Amino acid sequence: MLLGRAFALLLGCCIAAQSFAQEEAVLPPPLLTLNQDRLYANSLFAARVREELEKASATLSAENRRIEAELVAEESQLVEDRATLPPDEFRLLAEDFDARVTDIRQAQADKRAALQTLADSERARFYEMAFPVLFELVEETGALAILNQNAVILSSRSIDVTEVAIERVNMQIGAAPLPPGAPVAPQPRPTLEQENAPLVPAPQATDTE
């Protein structure tokens, strides 16, 4: 009787081991998760973009202050000239001034929008360059896919590859600056003096003596 029980126990262990081996053999490929926002924010690429955009934004703000001061001075002069100008001439000057103010404000607003467009395009370029790096992780781990953490309700920290991805992206891509000649920021607007300067310099007087 004791031998029979031992045999039954051994048989049960063998069946359980076989069942476990079968389950282990059919385990599906793992799924990995990635925090896309953190991947970009902690990259050397994003650090370079932030630095360039901060400089461009500061330059644009300084330019806006300069333009505002110039327009205020021009408006004050126009108000002073009103007393000595014929009504029709003053009206034309005032309409021209208002039109230029509108155009300048739109141009400066377009420059601000261009900075945001540049930020968005650089972020998109980063993910395009990072795709091969992430694909390498998928192949190395045999994973089925990498999911964005924002779309996952609950996951184990063990499948989070964000830190590994950041390290590899920084090593393989780096800052990846724009190619030479590519516009990093909108060009500054010339001053009123530069706008009113003649296109061709006046000829210099020669000494005939």
Disulfide bonds with the S-S distance in Angstrom:
none
